[in-house]
Amino acid sequence: GRILGLGANNLTNVDTFATNGASPSITGTGTITASNAFFFDNTGATSVDATLSGTASLLKEQGNTLTLNASNAYTGQTIIGAGTLAAGANNATGTGNDLTVDNATLDTGTFSLTHGIVTTSGATPSILGTGTIVATAYDLSNTGASTISAGLAGGSAYLRKDQNGVASLTGANTYG
């Protein structure tokens, strides 16, 4: 795969940051600041060590694994449309933004993630790991079997289950 080595350098004023191809990696401690989207459409495993920042949303497609290894500061939505998004740090999936797992997998690892509304949709979405998600609401709209082993938290958060699918909550949940 291709490697973008940022080192401690920053990419700023980016509209859309997109990757495609087999297995690209983004290394270094720099920051990529985007205003529209971070689009990951890779066919192989992809890792991002740089910090993702700005008002952009993150969209993950394809059936591979995307690992985010930094505490990211982007504020747009996170949409996992296929494959697995793996957290490699606390708040790897941004902070306070809405999160959608659409017939895909979010692996929290052992990390804590903070979001607005967390939505699962599609036939078999999963939220795995032993980490914790702190959110304002959980909307489980899966049509098939869904497994959520991560802990769901949020002092005033509610959980709503619709559609006919089964959602198995096996984590240490403290929402509501």
N, C-alpha and C positions, 0 to 999 in steps of 0.2 A: 504494500500500500504506500501511498504518498504520505509524506510528513511535512507539516507546516511547523517549523521551529520558531516560536515567537521569542524565546528567551524571556527577558524582562520587558520587552517592547510591547507597545499597545497599537491596536488598530482602532481608529476612531472614525466617526462620521460615515459608518457603513449603513447602507439601506438594508440589504439582504445579504446574509452570509450563508452560503450554501456549499455543501460537500456532496460528492457522489463518487461512484467507483467502488473498488473492492474494499479496502480496509485503511482509510486514511487516519492519521493521528495528528492531533494538535498538541504540541508540547510547549513547555515553558510556563512562566508565572505571569505573563502579560495578560492584558484585558482586551477583549473584542467588544466594542460598543456598537450596537445596531439599533436602528429605529423601526424596522419593519418585521424582519423574521430571521431566525436561525433555522435553516432547513437542512436536515440530515436525511439523505436518500441514498444510503450506502448498502451494498450487497454483502459486505463482510463486517466483522467486528470493528468498531470505531471507538477511540478514546479521545477525550478532550481534557487536557490539564489546565488550559487557560481559563480565566474567569470570563463568563458571558454577562454582559451588562447592557443597560439601555431599556427602551420601551418595547423592544421587539418581543414577539411570541416565539416559542420553540415548537417546531413540528418534526416529529420523528416518523419516518416511513421505512418500509422494507422489513424483512423478517430477521434481521440481524440483532446484535446487541450494541447499544450505544452506552458508553460509560462516561459519566460526568464526574470528574475528580476534583472540582473546585466548589467552594461555596459561592454560588452564582447570584448576581444582583439584578438580573433582567426582571421586568415587571409585567410583561405580556403573558398570555396564556401558555400553558404547556400542554401539547396534544400528542399523545402517543398513539399512532395510528396502526402500528404493526411492530412485531418483534418485541424486544425488551429494552427498556431504559433502566440502567443500573446506576444508583446513587453511590458515589465514591467519597462523599463528604456531606456534612450537614448542609441543608438548603441547596443541594446540588440542582434542584429543579426550580430555582428562583425563589422569591419570597413574596407571599401575599397574593400571588396570582391564582387564577383558576386552573385546575388540573383535570384533564380528561384522559382516561385509559379506555380506548375504543378497540375492543377485541384484541388487546395486546397485554403486555406485562410491565408493571413497575416493580422493580426490586429495590427496596429501601436499604438493603443490607442491614447495618446496625445504626443507621443514621436517622436524624430527625429532619423532617421536611415541614415547611409552613406554607399553607395555601388558603385561598378563599373557599370556593366550592370545589369539592372533589367529586367527579362524575365517573361512573363506570358504565359502559355501553357495549353493544354488540353481543355476540354469542357467549364468549368465554374470557372476559377480562380477568386479570389477576393482579393483586397487590401483595407481593411476597416480601420476605425478610423479617427481621425482628426489630426494625426501627419503628419510629413513631411518626404519624402524620398529624399535625395540628391544623384544623380547618374550621371554617365557620359553618359548613354543612357538608353532608355526604348524600349524594343522589345515586343510588344503585339502580341502574336501568338495564341490567344485563338480561338477555333472553335465554341463556343457558346456565350452566354451572359456573360460579365464580368463587374463587378462593381469596380471602383477605387474611393474611397471617400477620401483617404489620399492625401495630396498635393504632387505633383511631382515637384522637383526643380533641379537646376543644371545650372549654367550660360551658359555653352556651350553644354548642353545635348540636344539630339534630341529624338524624339519619332517616332517609326516606327510601323505601324499596318499592319500585313499581316494575311492571312487566312480569312474566311468568317464571323467569329463571330463579334458581336457588343461589343464595349468597351465603357462603360459610365463613363466619367471622371467628377466627381462632386466636387472634392476638389479645393482648392486655388492653382492652378498650376502656377509655375513661371519658368519652364525649358526653355532652349533655349535662 
